[in-house]
Amino acid sequence: MTATTVRAAALTLLWGSAFLWTKLALDGGLTPVHVTVVRCALGAAVLLALARAAGQRLPRDGTTWRHLIVAALLCNALPFLLISIGEQTVDTGLAGILHATTPLWSLLLGLAVGTERGIRPARLTGLLLGFAGTVLIFAPWQRHTQTGWGVAALLAAAAATDRPTPPPRTPASNRPTP
């Protein structure tokens, strides 16, 4: 087994188990807000320790901190809160499946706001197959299917987790001439 395989397996266990830990915390009496605060605090502590170990310094200017706070609220705290709200009424496995739609939402949002330049047939096929697979696993035609606010919150979390970003700026000297 290569080091890359071991790292990928560890990362899979960490990411995949987050839904289980969230459910256990909720079942143990924590509220969605508590779970969100704990997840953000633990994540910040790990990042601070890694930055310190790497000899990195924290930013000193207010503009950078304002940007970091907005990004943390929109891309971390909000999705964590929505996931916790959703997992109050949705099984952990389904929560993970719905959250796996994040790249699909990212592409759709990118197309909607114009940060994606277009969609080629292969990407469109992948997008449609991804959503079709999610619908197939979700099986809304079965009576025991979980629906409601929990599912809506989890889908909103998946859409909020990965925001489309503007394309990189091309220096004027490299831009194609019209």
N, C-alpha and C positions, 0 to 999 in steps of 0.2 A: 504494500500500500504506500503510495507516494505522500509526501507532505501536503501537497495540494488537495489530495483526496481527504486526508484527515481534517484539514482546515475547512473544506467544504462540508464534510459531515458534521463537524462541530457547529458551524454556522447554521446548518439546517436544523440541528437540534435546538439551538438557541432561538431562532426565529419561529420555528414551528411550535415550540413549547410555550411561547408567549401567550397564546390563546388559552392554553390549559392553566397557566399560572393566573391569568386574569379571571377565569371562571372560578378557580379555587379561592381567590381572594374575595370575589363577590359572594360566593357561597359561604365564606367564613365571616361575613358580616360587614365587609368594607363597602362603601358606596362607590359609584363610578368616579366621583371627584377624588376620593381617597386613592383609588387605584391609579388615576392619572397623575396625581402629585407624586406618589411613590415611584412610578415608572420614570417620570421626568427627573426626579431627584437622583435616583440610582444611575440613570444614564448620564446625567451631568457629573456625578462623582467619578464614574469610570472615565469619561472623557477628560476631566481635569487631571486624574492620575496618569493617564496616557500622555497628555500634553506635558505634564511635569517630568515624566520619565524620558520624554524625547527632548527636553530642554526648551520647549516652546513657551513663549510668554503670552499672556492674555492681552487682547487689544486694549489700548488706552484711550481711544477717542470715542466720543459719544455717538457719532454717526454709525460706526461699526456696531456698537452695542444696541442701538435702536434697531438696526437691520437684523441682528441676531435674535433679538426679543420677538420681533414680528415673525421671523421665520420659525422660531421655536414654538410660538403660539399656534401658527397656522399649520405647520408641517409636523408637529409632534404632539402638543397638548390637545389640540382639537381632534385629530384622529384617535388618540388614545382614549379620550373621553367618549367619542362616538362608539368605539369598539367596546368599551365597558358598558355603555348603555345598551348596545345591541346584544351583548352576551348575557344580559339579564333574562332574555326570553328566547335566545337562540342557542342551540348546541354548539360546543366548541369546534367540532369538525366542520359544520356548516359555516361557522364564522371564518375559519381558515380558508375555506373554498371561496367564499364571497370576497375575502380580502385579497385572494390571489388574482382578482380581476384588476388590480391596481394598474398594471401596464396597459390594459385595454382602455381604462378610463383616461390614462395619461395621453394616449394617442388621440382619443376622441376630443379631449379638452384642447390638445395642441392644434388639432384641425379647426376647432371652433374659434379659438382666439388667434389663429394665424401663425403660430410658432412652428407648425409643421407645414412644409412646403407643398404637400400634396400626398396622395396615397396611391401607390402603385398596386397593380392587381395582386401581387404576392402578399403585401401588407394588408390589403382589404380582405383577402381570403383568410389570413391569420386572425384578423380582428373578428370576422364573422364566425370562424370556427371556435375562437376563444369564448365568445359570448354564447354560442350554441352549446358548447360543452358545459358551461356554467349552468345554463338553463336545464340541460339534460341531468346533471348531477342534482340540481336544486329540485327538479321534478314538481313544478307548481300544479300539475294536473292531478297529483295524488292528494287525497283528503288530509293525510297526516302532515303535510308540508307546513313548515313554520313560516308564517307571514306576519306582517304588521310592522310596528315601529322598530322592532329589533333588527329586522332585515334591512329596512330603510336606513337605519343608523349605520349598519355595517357597510352598506353600499356607499353611503356618503363618506365614511371613513376611508374606504378604498379610493374614492375619487379625490379626497382631500390629501391623501398621503403623498402623492406624486404630482406636483404641479408642473405644467409645461413651462419650459424656460425659453427665453428668446434665443434665436440662433446666435452663434458667436459673431462678434463684429469682425467684418473683413476690412483690413486696411484699405484706404482709398487706392493705393497703388495696385492692389490685387483684384479690385472690382472689375467685372466685365464691362466693356464699353457698350452703350446702348446701340 
